[in-house]
Amino acid sequence: MKPIDEQHIAEPGLVVLDITGGDEDTVRAVMATLDEHWATSGVVPVRRDPGEPGVRARIYADVLRPGRHSP
């Protein structure tokens, strides 16, 4: 996974989330739930690292802006 640099989190409220789960469905469900609450980069493809357990995904979120289904 690429390193996180200052540009990714240059403003207050911006976060980078690395999600690891046992299976793809779980990781996708977490990304979808976060997308409902915050403005995120959405549900992105998950990846498997050879020799490492589980699957991983990285999303970007702005926790100051509401997501798709927030009031």
Biotite code that builds the C-alpha atoms (Angstrom):
import biotite.structure as struc

atoms = struc.array([
    struc.Atom([0.000, 0.000, 0.000], chain_id="A", res_id=1, res_name="MET", atom_name="CA", element="C"),
    struc.Atom([1.312, 3.444, -0.855], chain_id="A", res_id=2, res_name="LYS", atom_name="CA", element="C"),
    struc.Atom([2.458, 5.648, 2.045], chain_id="A", res_id=3, res_name="PRO", atom_name="CA", element="C"),
    struc.Atom([0.193, 8.444, 3.243], chain_id="A", res_id=4, res_name="ILE", atom_name="CA", element="C"),
    struc.Atom([1.592, 11.914, 2.615], chain_id="A", res_id=5, res_name="ASP", atom_name="CA", element="C"),
    struc.Atom([0.638, 15.375, 3.842], chain_id="A", res_id=6, res_name="GLU", atom_name="CA", element="C"),
    struc.Atom([-1.461, 16.058, 0.747], chain_id="A", res_id=7, res_name="GLN", atom_name="CA", element="C"),
    struc.Atom([-3.881, 13.280, 1.744], chain_id="A", res_id=8, res_name="HIS", atom_name="CA", element="C"),
    struc.Atom([-4.705, 14.953, 5.068], chain_id="A", res_id=9, res_name="ILE", atom_name="CA", element="C"),
    struc.Atom([-3.818, 18.593, 4.425], chain_id="A", res_id=10, res_name="ALA", atom_name="CA", element="C"),
    struc.Atom([-7.077, 20.023, 5.800], chain_id="A", res_id=11, res_name="GLU", atom_name="CA", element="C"),
    struc.Atom([-8.969, 19.519, 9.074], chain_id="A", res_id=12, res_name="PRO", atom_name="CA", element="C"),
    struc.Atom([-11.513, 16.719, 8.818], chain_id="A", res_id=13, res_name="GLY", atom_name="CA", element="C"),
    struc.Atom([-9.690, 14.705, 6.146], chain_id="A", res_id=14, res_name="LEU", atom_name="CA", element="C"),
    struc.Atom([-8.706, 11.158, 7.119], chain_id="A", res_id=15, res_name="VAL", atom_name="CA", element="C"),
    struc.Atom([-7.211, 8.107, 5.441], chain_id="A", res_id=16, res_name="VAL", atom_name="CA", element="C"),
    struc.Atom([-8.644, 4.797, 6.626], chain_id="A", res_id=17, res_name="LEU", atom_name="CA", element="C"),
    struc.Atom([-6.898, 1.475, 6.074], chain_id="A", res_id=18, res_name="ASP", atom_name="CA", element="C"),
    struc.Atom([-9.458, -1.287, 6.581], chain_id="A", res_id=19, res_name="ILE", atom_name="CA", element="C"),
    struc.Atom([-8.505, -4.913, 7.122], chain_id="A", res_id=20, res_name="THR", atom_name="CA", element="C"),
    struc.Atom([-11.030, -7.730, 7.397], chain_id="A", res_id=21, res_name="GLY", atom_name="CA", element="C"),
    struc.Atom([-11.303, -11.465, 7.135], chain_id="A", res_id=22, res_name="GLY", atom_name="CA", element="C"),
    struc.Atom([-13.233, -11.401, 3.864], chain_id="A", res_id=23, res_name="ASP", atom_name="CA", element="C"),
    struc.Atom([-14.237, -9.096, 1.014], chain_id="A", res_id=24, res_name="GLU", atom_name="CA", element="C"),
    struc.Atom([-17.916, -8.865, 1.995], chain_id="A", res_id=25, res_name="ASP", atom_name="CA", element="C"),
    struc.Atom([-17.029, -7.590, 5.468], chain_id="A", res_id=26, res_name="THR", atom_name="CA", element="C"),
    struc.Atom([-14.621, -4.945, 4.177], chain_id="A", res_id=27, res_name="VAL", atom_name="CA", element="C"),
    struc.Atom([-17.131, -3.773, 1.548], chain_id="A", res_id=28, res_name="ARG", atom_name="CA", element="C"),
    struc.Atom([-19.867, -3.538, 4.199], chain_id="A", res_id=29, res_name="ALA", atom_name="CA", element="C"),
    struc.Atom([-17.634, -1.355, 6.383], chain_id="A", res_id=30, res_name="VAL", atom_name="CA", element="C"),
    struc.Atom([-16.818, 0.953, 3.455], chain_id="A", res_id=31, res_name="MET", atom_name="CA", element="C"),
    struc.Atom([-20.504, 1.242, 2.516], chain_id="A", res_id=32, res_name="ALA", atom_name="CA", element="C"),
    struc.Atom([-21.459, 2.117, 6.097], chain_id="A", res_id=33, res_name="THR", atom_name="CA", element="C"),
    struc.Atom([-18.747, 4.773, 6.344], chain_id="A", res_id=34, res_name="LEU", atom_name="CA", element="C"),
    struc.Atom([-19.947, 6.193, 3.011], chain_id="A", res_id=35, res_name="ASP", atom_name="CA", element="C"),
    struc.Atom([-23.415, 6.665, 4.510], chain_id="A", res_id=36, res_name="GLU", atom_name="CA", element="C"),
    struc.Atom([-22.053, 8.786, 7.358], chain_id="A", res_id=37, res_name="HIS", atom_name="CA", element="C"),
    struc.Atom([-19.208, 10.754, 5.764], chain_id="A", res_id=38, res_name="TRP", atom_name="CA", element="C"),
    struc.Atom([-18.178, 11.945, 2.326], chain_id="A", res_id=39, res_name="ALA", atom_name="CA", element="C"),
    struc.Atom([-15.730, 9.195, 1.289], chain_id="A", res_id=40, res_name="THR", atom_name="CA", element="C"),
    struc.Atom([-13.937, 7.949, -1.780], chain_id="A", res_id=41, res_name="SER", atom_name="CA", element="C"),
    struc.Atom([-16.628, 5.261, -1.890], chain_id="A", res_id=42, res_name="GLY", atom_name="CA", element="C"),
    struc.Atom([-16.440, 1.495, -1.993], chain_id="A", res_id=43, res_name="VAL", atom_name="CA", element="C"),
    struc.Atom([-13.082, 0.746, -3.585], chain_id="A", res_id=44, res_name="VAL", atom_name="CA", element="C"),
    struc.Atom([-11.623, -2.576, -4.717], chain_id="A", res_id=45, res_name="PRO", atom_name="CA", element="C"),
    struc.Atom([-10.178, -4.735, -1.948], chain_id="A", res_id=46, res_name="VAL", atom_name="CA", element="C"),
    struc.Atom([-6.826, -6.438, -2.243], chain_id="A", res_id=47, res_name="ARG", atom_name="CA", element="C"),
    struc.Atom([-5.056, -9.474, -0.853], chain_id="A", res_id=48, res_name="ARG", atom_name="CA", element="C"),
    struc.Atom([-1.394, -9.373, 0.067], chain_id="A", res_id=49, res_name="ASP", atom_name="CA", element="C"),
    struc.Atom([0.354, -12.696, -0.586], chain_id="A", res_id=50, res_name="PRO", atom_name="CA", element="C"),
    struc.Atom([1.224, -14.424, 2.663], chain_id="A", res_id=51, res_name="GLY", atom_name="CA", element="C"),
    struc.Atom([-0.934, -12.048, 4.747], chain_id="A", res_id=52, res_name="GLU", atom_name="CA", element="C"),
    struc.Atom([-4.310, -13.032, 6.207], chain_id="A", res_id=53, res_name="PRO", atom_name="CA", element="C"),
    struc.Atom([-7.498, -11.226, 5.184], chain_id="A", res_id=54, res_name="GLY", atom_name="CA", element="C"),
    struc.Atom([-8.163, -8.473, 2.684], chain_id="A", res_id=55, res_name="VAL", atom_name="CA", element="C"),
    struc.Atom([-7.434, -4.754, 2.761], chain_id="A", res_id=56, res_name="ARG", atom_name="CA", element="C"),
    struc.Atom([-8.782, -1.505, 1.367], chain_id="A", res_id=57, res_name="ALA", atom_name="CA", element="C"),
    struc.Atom([-7.924, 2.170, 1.779], chain_id="A", res_id=58, res_name="ARG", atom_name="CA", element="C"),
    struc.Atom([-10.519, 4.912, 1.638], chain_id="A", res_id=59, res_name="ILE", atom_name="CA", element="C"),
    struc.Atom([-10.357, 8.652, 2.077], chain_id="A", res_id=60, res_name="TYR", atom_name="CA", element="C"),
    struc.Atom([-13.006, 10.504, 4.060], chain_id="A", res_id=61, res_name="ALA", atom_name="CA", element="C"),
    struc.Atom([-14.010, 14.036, 4.953], chain_id="A", res_id=62, res_name="ASP", atom_name="CA", element="C"),
    struc.Atom([-15.607, 13.705, 8.370], chain_id="A", res_id=63, res_name="VAL", atom_name="CA", element="C"),
    struc.Atom([-16.886, 17.288, 8.236], chain_id="A", res_id=64, res_name="LEU", atom_name="CA", element="C"),
    struc.Atom([-19.158, 16.606, 5.246], chain_id="A", res_id=65, res_name="ARG", atom_name="CA", element="C"),
    struc.Atom([-22.175, 14.312, 5.470], chain_id="A", res_id=66, res_name="PRO", atom_name="CA", element="C"),
    struc.Atom([-22.350, 11.097, 3.477], chain_id="A", res_id=67, res_name="GLY", atom_name="CA", element="C"),
    struc.Atom([-24.942, 9.836, 1.045], chain_id="A", res_id=68, res_name="ARG", atom_name="CA", element="C"),
    struc.Atom([-27.649, 8.990, 3.576], chain_id="A", res_id=69, res_name="HIS", atom_name="CA", element="C"),
    struc.Atom([-26.935, 11.409, 6.425], chain_id="A", res_id=70, res_name="SER", atom_name="CA", element="C"),
    struc.Atom([-29.606, 13.938, 7.342], chain_id="A", res_id=71, res_name="PRO", atom_name="CA", element="C"),
])
